[in-house]
Amino acid sequence: KFYKYPREFFNEKYNNLSLNAKMVYTVFLDTLSLSQVNYFVDENERIYFQEEKEIQMKKLNLTGPTINEARNLLMVCGLLLEYRTFIDIRYYPLKLSHYIDRVDEYKKCKSAKEKNDYIEKITKADKEELILNPLKIGVKLKKYREEAGLTQLQVVERLKEKGVSISKSSYSSYETG
C-alpha cells in the first residue's frame, strides 16, 4: 500500500507548509477517496470523512500534538475544513487550488487561544460558504433565470424536457434557499 503524494507540493509555493502537514493532507485525501467509494456524504451530498485522532496517529506514526499542528496549518492555509457537529467531527479536505500561504501569520500567534481564534477567523467564511449555507447557489439560479428572462414555470418545463422532474414549488424553494 502507498499514498499518492501530490506533486504540486514540490512547488516553491508550498515551501512554508511543513512536511507533516503535507503528509497529513496526503493521508486525508486517501481517506476521503474511501469515503467517496463508500458514498459517505453529508446531507448536501458533499464528501467528508470522520476519523478519531488516535487512528490518525497510528496511520501516520505521529503524536497527537504533531497531528493537531498539521491540521491547524492545513486549515489556516485553506486546505482543510474541520466541522464539529453535535456528535462528531467531519473533515473536508479542499483542493490545492484553494491554498493560501498563511503559515507565517499563524506562527505569530503565541497562545493556543490566539491560534484557535486565528483559525476560526480564517475558516469562518469557508465554513459558511461550503458547509453551513450550501444553498447560496439558489441565489445565483434566480439571478441567471431572471437574466435569461424566464419565469420559474418556464425553467421547470425545460427541466422536465431534460428528464428532470421537479414541481414549481420545489424549484421555488430551492431558488430561495
Backbone torsions as a table, in degrees:
resi	resn	phi	psi	omega
1	LYS	NA	144.1	178.6
2	PHE	-145.5	164.1	176.8
3	TYR	-108.4	144.7	177.6
4	LYS	-89.2	101.7	-179.8
5	TYR	-81.7	123.8	-178.4
6	PRO	-60.9	125.7	178.9
7	ARG	-60.2	-29.7	-177.7
8	GLU	-59.1	-25.3	178.2
9	PHE	-62.9	-15.9	177.3
10	PHE	-80.3	-10.7	177.9
11	ASN	-71.4	148.5	-179.4
12	GLU	-56.1	-30.1	-179.0
13	LYS	-52.1	-31.6	-174.7
14	TYR	-101.3	13.1	-176.3
15	ASN	-59.7	-34.1	-179.4
16	ASN	-74.9	-20.5	-179.6
17	LEU	-76.5	128.3	-175.6
18	SER	-65.6	155.6	176.8
19	LEU	-60.9	-39.0	177.2
20	ASN	-59.5	-43.7	179.2
21	ALA	-63.3	-40.6	178.4
22	LYS	-64.1	-40.5	179.7
23	MET	-69.5	-41.0	177.4
24	VAL	-60.8	-43.6	177.6
25	TYR	-59.5	-44.2	-180.0
26	THR	-59.9	-46.0	179.8
27	VAL	-68.3	-37.5	177.7
28	PHE	-63.8	-38.9	176.3
29	LEU	-62.5	-39.8	177.6
30	ASP	-62.5	-44.8	178.9
31	THR	-63.9	-39.5	178.2
32	LEU	-62.6	-37.1	179.1
33	SER	-64.3	-33.2	174.8
34	LEU	-67.5	-38.5	176.5
35	SER	-62.7	-37.8	179.0
36	GLN	-66.1	-44.3	179.5
37	VAL	-61.3	-39.4	-178.4
38	ASN	-91.1	8.4	179.8
39	TYR	50.9	55.1	178.4
40	PHE	-93.8	91.8	-173.8
41	VAL	-126.2	157.9	176.5
42	ASP	-85.1	-174.1	-176.0
43	GLU	-65.6	-13.0	178.7
44	ASN	-110.2	20.1	175.4
45	GLU	68.4	21.0	176.2
46	ARG	-94.1	135.0	-179.2
47	ILE	-79.1	135.3	176.3
48	TYR	-146.8	175.5	172.4
49	PHE	-138.9	157.5	175.6
50	GLN	-121.5	136.7	179.5
51	GLU	-161.5	130.8	179.6
52	GLU	-71.1	150.9	-177.5
53	LYS	-59.8	-33.9	180.0
54	GLU	-61.4	-37.2	178.1
55	ILE	-69.2	-42.0	177.8
56	GLN	-61.8	-40.5	179.1
57	MET	-61.4	-42.9	-178.7
58	LYS	-68.5	-43.9	179.6
59	LYS	-58.0	-43.4	-172.0
60	LEU	-98.8	-8.4	-176.3
61	ASN	55.6	46.1	178.5
62	LEU	-124.3	158.2	177.7
63	THR	-78.1	162.6	177.7
64	GLY	-56.7	-49.4	179.1
65	PRO	-61.4	-34.4	178.8
66	THR	-66.4	-42.5	178.0
67	ILE	-66.5	-42.3	177.8
68	ASN	-58.0	-45.2	-179.6
69	GLU	-64.0	-41.6	178.5
70	ALA	-63.5	-44.7	178.4
71	ARG	-62.3	-41.3	178.6
72	ASN	-60.2	-44.7	178.5
73	LEU	-62.1	-41.8	179.0
74	LEU	-63.1	-39.0	179.4
75	MET	-67.4	-45.9	-177.6
76	VAL	-69.5	-23.1	179.0
77	CYS	-93.5	4.8	174.0
78	GLY	81.0	20.5	-179.0
79	LEU	-105.4	-3.7	-178.2
80	LEU	-152.5	135.8	168.0
81	LEU	-113.1	133.5	176.8
82	GLU	-115.0	118.8	-176.7
83	TYR	-119.5	121.6	-179.0
84	ARG	-96.3	118.6	172.6
85	THR	-91.8	-172.7	178.7
86	PHE	-68.2	-26.2	-173.8
87	ILE	-118.7	-11.7	-176.1
88	ASP	-156.0	177.5	174.2
89	ILE	-116.3	127.9	178.6
90	ARG	-108.0	136.5	178.8
91	TYR	-110.7	129.0	178.2
92	TYR	-120.1	91.5	174.3
93	PRO	-65.8	136.8	-177.9
94	LEU	-106.7	165.0	-177.1
95	LYS	-67.7	151.4	178.5
96	LEU	-60.4	-26.8	178.9
97	SER	-64.6	-15.3	-179.8
98	HIS	-85.1	-4.7	-174.0
99	TYR	-66.4	131.5	171.3
100	ILE	-133.5	125.2	-177.4
101	ASP	-74.3	104.3	177.2
102	ARG	-121.4	19.2	-175.7
103	VAL	-60.1	-46.8	-178.0
104	ASP	-62.2	-41.3	178.6
105	GLU	-64.0	-41.4	179.6
106	TYR	-63.5	-41.4	-178.1
107	LYS	-68.2	-18.4	176.4
108	LYS	-72.1	-19.4	178.6
109	CYS	-70.6	126.7	-175.2
110	LYS	-87.7	-49.9	-174.6
111	SER	-97.1	164.8	176.9
112	ALA	-62.2	-37.1	178.9
113	LYS	-64.0	-44.2	178.1
114	GLU	-60.7	-41.8	179.2
115	LYS	-64.0	-46.4	-179.8
116	ASN	-63.2	-41.1	177.9
117	ASP	-63.2	-40.9	179.0
118	TYR	-64.1	-45.7	178.2
119	ILE	-59.6	-44.5	-179.4
120	GLU	-62.5	-43.1	179.8
121	LYS	-62.7	-44.4	-177.0
122	ILE	-69.2	-40.7	-173.7
123	THR	-89.3	-8.7	-175.5
124	LYS	-57.0	-48.9	-177.5
125	ALA	-63.6	-42.6	179.3
126	ASP	-64.9	-41.4	178.7
127	LYS	-61.6	-44.0	179.2
128	GLU	-64.9	-42.3	-177.5
129	GLU	-70.2	-45.0	-170.6
130	LEU	-97.3	-26.0	-173.3
131	ILE	-117.2	-53.2	-172.5
132	LEU	-78.8	-30.5	-176.5
133	ASN	-134.3	59.6	-175.5
134	PRO	-70.2	-16.5	-176.4
135	LEU	-87.4	15.4	173.4
136	LYS	-57.4	-21.3	179.2
137	ILE	-59.8	-27.0	177.7
138	GLY	-58.3	-37.8	177.9
139	VAL	-61.6	-41.6	179.0
140	LYS	-66.6	-38.9	178.8
141	LEU	-60.1	-44.2	179.8
142	LYS	-61.1	-44.7	179.5
143	LYS	-59.8	-47.3	-179.6
144	TYR	-63.4	-41.3	179.9
145	ARG	-62.4	-45.6	-178.9
146	GLU	-66.1	-39.4	177.9
147	GLU	-63.8	-30.9	178.8
148	ALA	-82.4	-6.3	179.4
149	GLY	72.3	29.8	-178.6
150	LEU	-105.6	149.7	171.5
151	THR	-88.6	167.0	176.9
152	GLN	-61.0	-39.5	179.7
153	LEU	-62.4	-40.7	178.1
154	GLN	-63.4	-38.8	177.9
155	VAL	-64.6	-44.2	179.5
156	VAL	-61.2	-41.9	178.7
157	GLU	-64.1	-41.4	178.7
158	ARG	-67.2	-36.5	176.7
159	LEU	-64.3	-40.0	178.1
160	LYS	-63.4	-37.0	176.5
161	GLU	-61.1	-29.9	179.9
162	LYS	-90.6	4.8	176.9
163	GLY	90.7	11.7	178.9
164	VAL	-103.1	117.2	-178.4
165	SER	-96.6	114.9	179.4
166	ILE	-148.3	140.3	178.4
167	SER	-82.4	161.2	179.6
168	LYS	-62.7	-38.7	-178.9
169	SER	-68.0	-37.5	177.2
170	SER	-64.9	-44.9	178.8
171	TYR	-61.0	-43.8	-178.9
172	SER	-60.5	-43.9	-179.6
173	SER	-70.3	-31.9	175.9
174	TYR	-67.7	-41.2	-178.9
175	GLU	-64.7	-35.1	-179.4
176	THR	-87.6	-5.9	175.7
177	GLY	80.6	NA	NA
